[in-house]
């Protein structure tokens, strides 16, 4: 399956005013739960996983975070996307004593191991292209992000 197959219009936010990673988790988990994409324990599990294995990643001129959790918490696979011009603090995946201010958060709700590997490879292709990331951050509405990501991940 392809990255774009997991994108859900209802799980995309632009210019979020969330100021902590916990606010991001609560926002996404509540919507994913409402849409019946996740089990009741999804929020708790994603918090636990982030505490143990932080997902903040510093790239050239911007930062991202890719939180995810156990497959058994996911009923229907999805990728949630949230952008923030100010950046949201996440602990770094390579050094948890340091933080990054993530401008884009891709929360992965995947429940099949082979899907996760393929999606991560496609996602890294997106994230390593500075021009693509800058374009994503320039959008002010969710449908532009959705259409753009569908175009760049084919």
ZIDAUR-V346202 format. One record per pair of residues at least 6 apart in sequence whose ideal C-beta (glycine too) atoms are under 8 Angstrom apart, sorted by the first residue. I is the first residue (numbers start at 1). J is the second residue. Records with the same first field share a line. If there is no record, write none. Layout:
I=J, J
//
This chain:
1=115, 118, 119
2=118, 122, 153, 154
3=79, 119, 122, 123, 126, 149, 153
4=149, 150, 153, 154
6=77, 78, 79, 109, 110, 115, 119
7=78, 79, 81, 146, 149, 150
8=35, 37, 78, 79, 80
9=142, 143, 146
10=31, 35
11=28, 31, 32, 35, 37, 78, 79, 80, 81, 107
12=80, 81, 82, 142, 145, 146
13=27, 81, 82, 83, 142
14=83, 139, 140, 141, 142, 144, 145
15=83, 84, 85, 140
16=24, 27, 82, 83, 84, 88
17=84
18=24, 27, 82, 84, 88
19=86, 88
20=88, 89
21=50, 65, 67, 88, 89, 90, 102, 105
22=47
23=88
24=67, 82, 88, 105, 107
25=43, 46, 47, 50, 67, 107
26=43
27=82
28=80, 82, 107
29=38, 42, 43, 46
30=43
31=80
32=38, 42, 78, 80, 109
33=40, 42, 43
35=76
36=75, 76
37=74, 75, 76, 77, 78, 109
38=73, 74, 75, 109
39=72, 73, 74, 75
41=73
42=69, 73, 74, 109
45=69, 70, 73
46=67, 68, 69, 73, 107
48=69
49=67, 68, 69, 70
50=67, 90, 91
53=93
54=90, 91, 92, 93, 96
55=65, 66, 67, 68, 90, 93
56=63, 64, 65, 89, 90, 91, 92, 93, 99, 100, 102
57=63, 64, 65, 66, 92, 93, 94, 100, 102, 127
58=92, 100
59=127, 128, 130, 133
60=130
61=130
62=103, 104, 130, 133, 134, 137
63=87, 90, 100, 101, 102, 103
64=102, 103, 104, 105, 106, 127, 133
65=88, 90, 100, 102, 104, 105, 106
66=105, 106, 107, 108, 120, 123
67=105, 107, 108
68=107, 108, 109, 110, 116
71=110, 111, 112, 113, 116
72=111
73=109
74=109, 110, 111
75=111
76=109
77=109, 110, 111, 112, 115
78=109
79=106, 107, 108, 109, 110, 119, 123
80=105, 106, 107, 109
81=104, 105, 106, 107, 136, 145, 149
82=104, 105, 107
83=103, 104, 105, 136, 137, 139, 145
84=102, 103, 104, 105
85=103, 137
86=101
87=100, 101, 102, 103
88=101, 102, 105
89=99, 100, 101, 102
90=99, 100, 101, 102, 105
91=97, 98, 99
92=98, 99, 100
103=133, 137
104=127, 133, 136, 137
106=123
108=116, 119, 120, 123
110=116, 119
122=153
125=153
126=132, 133, 149, 152, 153
127=133
129=152
132=152
135=148
136=145, 148, 149
139=145, 148
//
